Amino acid sequence: MTAILKREFKSYFQNIIGWLYLAATLALYGLYFFAYNLNFGYAKVSYSINAITFLVLITVPVLTMRSLAEEKKSKTDQLILTAPVSVGKIVLAKYLAMAAVHTAAMLLIAATPLLLTLFGEVPLAESYAAVLGFWLYGLLCIAIGLFVSSLTESQVISAVLTFVFLFMGFMMSSVTGMFSSGGNILTKILNCYDLVTPLDSFLDGCLSLTGIIYYAVAAALFLFLTAQSIQKRRFTVSAKKLKTGVFSAGLTAIAIALAVVVNLFAAELPSTVMEIDVTSSKLYSLTEDTKELLKDLKKDVTIYVIASEESADTTVAETLKRYEDSSSYIKVEYKDPAVNPNFYQQYTEESISMGSLIAVCGEISKVIDYRELFETEVDYNTYSQQTTGYDGEGQVTSALQYVTNENMPVVYQLAGHGETELAGNFAKAVEKANVTIKSLNLLEEDAVPKDAKALIINGPASDFSGDDADKIKAYMKDGGNVLVTLNYQAKEDMKNFASVLSEYGVTQVKGLIAEGSSGQYYQNPFYLLPDVASSAYTSSVGSNYIFAPYVQGVSYPESSEEITYTPLLTTSDSAVAKADASAAATYAFEEGDTKGPFTIGLAAEQRKDGEITGRLVVYGSSEIISDSADEMVSGTNSGMFADALSNFVQTEDASAIVIPVKSYHTAQLVVTAFLGRAIGLSILILLPALLLLAGVVIWAKRRRR
């Protein structure tokens, strides 16, 4: 077998076919690699690999057409039939030789992600998952081509039939979608010959064990069929040999049925086991918070997807499958609008987008419009909408909490003193936490309402009245939760506002903070990137930045028997609080300034008998909870705000879980025009040309012999 493998592999590079396969694969990949990765600066090679999935429909028939068809035409197949080596080993040797040629092409492609690391950060795990998927896809296509080659003695017919077989597998999902938009037993069986859909998971950044099983089992099946096709020619039409032929046909049917059953079984296994998420932002994985929610879930919830299963967004479908696999109480159903156009009207009077979700538990339901599942922003270079984040888990988890929780917490937002109203991502964070937010003007109320889970005081510009301050302090003494942001433009004399902070022993440091350490600010020393402490109030931040422009510091007692202080955001020792920032001559320390370090984010918890009886969270600027600051750090500011909100509204039964948007953002590669063209043209033209030239030279030398 080894001798046959070596002979076959060598033969591909003694004529032009092997060289042509390498050159064609590298040239077409190089075209998209140059366009996507070098020109546009995309860090993921999956874009380029996805663009060449159709290539194997052309290159594989050329590679496989002579493998067995030529043997039949030249009558050397008789040697196979009489060789001491088994037919199975001969077939495997020929297959491995072609697989080695394909692998050589993939090794060239596999070098490109490493090349991109010279120009920036590259998600290597995602890139190599895509490379692995395309390699497996090619191996299956080669097995199909080898089988077709065993059916005919014409290389041309073999190439054409291989193209037809591969094209059928390439288009199978579209064909079955035409038969049945909702899917049935027939389409499931036909989709066992869907060659491309298993590749999608790899291209999307998942290491799919289901896909690996599919490609391995399908390739093994076609190799078995190839061996059976060769064996068939040994039989003669006699009474004795007919039984052997019937047995062979029966064995073939069993092999096909077994392959179908194995793949159908693998497809039904939990995605949490069969799909390993290797994306940098863990797009498809469920967070621990969501897993805990599903673990504690005791009510049946149905999630309807307003789309057919075939046309549904693959990312959303993958997320929903993980929910369904994680809890027996979750059921996902697809409702094709073409079949049930008015289904959604049972739950909402407003029109919704295709692909929207409806979570239903008993009589309670919540609609998630498809547009809410993705975060977008305008690219002002092209003036087009760009998808920047995926919020599937955040929205679905929020909906599950909403439909299974009968009592929605209420958070009040103080008004009447020039406070900034929550908007954008921060308003969405409140909505995702299934919190009802109401405006509160204390002139109209005798006290902070008793149903207030928390009170938000967002950057007041003027002082409270003494009466207002007393009402807030009474709420705090009664175990209330308060989130306060400071306003550097506020009036200087705000003694009543200061008395609210002093209820927890917190005082405001005068002056606008300028950061002296260059590694802890962005562009301007007043645009801080503070150190972030690990706590329940910053759990979603991780190792990411918080952007804190125009902040003031707060001070607090070193120790207290009743209150626990946790600094959340801190500056470096080089920071200074400028007494008069507008008149400052330098960012460094001047007379009248205060030296750092400073705490610009603080959590204070009042405790009695070990139990938390009230909370105060203070951020040094209302700008911290603004969309403009949040966008600078891809949503980590709003994530930190959601963490605080979650701690405020937690109850004995459950706490509000807010899952932050998972960013699609990967840093753009910075490739100079010269290097981009040089590398792109080398992969697109120079290397393929050299490979072809080597093949032509070797072929020409052999022709002269």
HURA-V832360 format. One record per helix or strand of 3 or more residues. SS is the DSSP state (~ for helix, > for strand). FROM is the first residue (numbers start at 0). TO is the last residue. If there is no record, write none. Layout:
# HURA-V832360
ss = <SS:SS>
from = <FROM:FROM>
to = <TO:TO>
This chain:
# HURA-V832360
ss = <~:~:~:~:~:~:~:~:~:~:~:>:~:~:~:>:~:>:~:>:~:>:>:~:>:>:~:>:~:>:~:>:~:>:~:>:~:>:>:~:>:>:~:~:~:~>
from = <1:15:45:52:68:76:86:123:154:184:196:205:208:238:270:274:287:300:313:329:342:356:363:369:373:383:391:409:423:435:441:451:465:480:494:511:517:562:575:580:598:610:621:626:635:672>
to = <13:38:50:63:72:81:118:148:178:192:202:207:231:267:273:276:295:304:325:333:345:360:367:372:378:389:403:413:431:439:443:457:476:484:501:513:519:569:577:582:607:618:624:631:648:703>
